[in-house]
């Protein structure tokens, strides 16, 4: 029987202008992302990107959920999203500067009932 774990699923403060994996779903698991939070720690506005690559493929134009979405300085963007990710799917992030923090919250569904998360 599947077991669900509710937790912080990923956190990162990536380098500017660098695509970064925030979540990489392991074999035997599904993830349900409830919220995605992006915080701009700096005083200047910038942009960010969020994409989902099915099966771990390279990012394609069709993978983007948000593309160069603006975020003001010292502001926070919250997406209540209900996104489902399956084995080997990757949620990728991209920051327009080095002042963004990304956090993902949700549930991990373990189909094998193990505790090796």
C-alpha positions as CSV (number, residue, x, y, z in Angstrom):
1,X,0.0,0.0,0.0
2,X,1.4,3.4,-0.9
3,X,2.7,5.6,1.9
4,X,2.5,9.5,1.8
5,X,5.1,11.8,3.3
6,X,4.3,15.5,3.6
7,X,7.4,17.7,3.6
8,X,9.6,20.3,2.0
9,X,10.4,18.7,-1.4
10,X,13.1,21.0,-2.5
11,X,15.0,24.2,-1.6
12,X,17.6,26.1,-3.7
13,X,19.2,29.5,-4.1
14,X,20.6,29.0,-7.6
15,X,23.3,30.9,-9.4
16,X,22.1,33.6,-11.8
17,X,21.1,32.5,-15.3
18,X,21.7,28.8,-14.6
19,X,19.0,26.2,-15.1
20,X,19.0,24.1,-11.9
21,X,17.2,20.9,-10.9
22,X,15.0,21.6,-7.8
23,X,13.2,18.2,-7.7
24,X,14.2,15.0,-9.4
25,X,11.7,12.2,-8.8
26,X,13.2,8.9,-7.8
27,X,12.1,5.6,-9.1
28,X,9.1,4.2,-7.3
29,X,7.8,7.6,-6.2
30,X,5.2,10.2,-7.3
31,X,5.3,13.7,-6.0
32,X,2.3,16.0,-5.6
33,X,3.5,19.6,-5.4
34,X,1.1,21.7,-3.4
35,X,3.0,25.0,-3.3
36,X,6.0,26.6,-5.0
37,X,7.4,29.7,-3.3
38,X,9.9,32.1,-4.9
39,X,11.5,34.8,-2.7
40,X,13.5,37.7,-4.1
41,X,16.0,38.5,-1.3
42,X,17.5,41.5,-3.1
43,X,16.3,45.1,-3.7
44,X,16.1,44.8,-7.5
45,X,13.4,43.2,-9.6
46,X,14.3,40.2,-11.7
47,X,12.6,37.3,-13.5
48,X,12.4,33.5,-13.0
49,X,11.5,30.4,-15.0
50,X,9.9,27.1,-13.9
51,X,9.8,24.0,-16.1
52,X,8.8,20.3,-15.8
53,X,10.7,17.8,-17.9
54,X,8.9,14.5,-18.2
55,X,11.1,11.5,-17.8
56,X,14.2,13.7,-17.2
57,X,14.4,14.9,-20.8
58,X,16.3,18.1,-21.6
59,X,14.1,21.2,-21.2
60,X,11.9,22.0,-24.2
61,X,9.8,25.0,-25.0
62,X,6.6,23.0,-24.1
63,X,8.0,22.3,-20.5
64,X,7.7,25.8,-19.1
65,X,5.1,26.7,-16.5
66,X,6.5,30.2,-16.0
67,X,8.9,31.9,-18.4
68,X,10.7,35.1,-17.4
69,X,7.9,36.0,-15.0
70,X,8.9,39.3,-13.2
71,X,9.3,39.5,-9.4
72,X,9.9,42.8,-7.7
73,X,12.7,43.3,-5.2
74,X,12.0,42.1,-1.6
75,X,8.9,40.3,-2.8
76,X,7.6,36.7,-2.7
77,X,5.6,34.8,-5.4
78,X,3.5,31.9,-4.2
79,X,1.9,29.4,-6.6
80,X,-0.6,27.0,-5.1
81,X,-0.4,24.6,-8.0
82,X,-1.3,20.9,-7.4
83,X,1.3,19.7,-9.8
84,X,1.9,15.9,-10.1
85,X,5.3,14.5,-10.9
86,X,6.1,10.9,-11.7
87,X,9.2,8.8,-11.8
88,X,12.2,10.5,-13.3
89,X,10.4,13.8,-13.9
90,X,12.4,16.9,-13.1
91,X,11.2,20.3,-11.9
92,X,13.8,22.9,-13.0
93,X,14.3,26.5,-11.9
94,X,16.1,29.5,-13.4
95,X,16.8,32.8,-11.7
96,X,17.5,36.1,-13.5
97,X,19.9,37.1,-10.6
98,X,21.5,35.4,-7.7
99,X,19.0,36.7,-5.1
100,X,16.1,34.3,-5.6
101,X,15.2,31.4,-3.3
102,X,13.0,28.6,-4.5
103,X,11.1,26.2,-2.2
104,X,8.6,23.4,-3.1
105,X,6.2,21.9,-0.6
106,X,4.0,18.8,-1.0
107,X,3.6,15.1,-0.6
108,X,5.9,12.2,-1.7
109,X,4.0,9.0,-2.5
110,X,6.0,5.9,-2.0
111,X,4.5,3.0,-3.8
112,X,6.8,0.4,-2.2
113,X,6.2,1.5,1.4
114,X,9.9,2.1,2.0
115,X,11.4,4.9,4.1
116,X,14.3,5.6,1.8
117,X,13.3,9.1,0.7
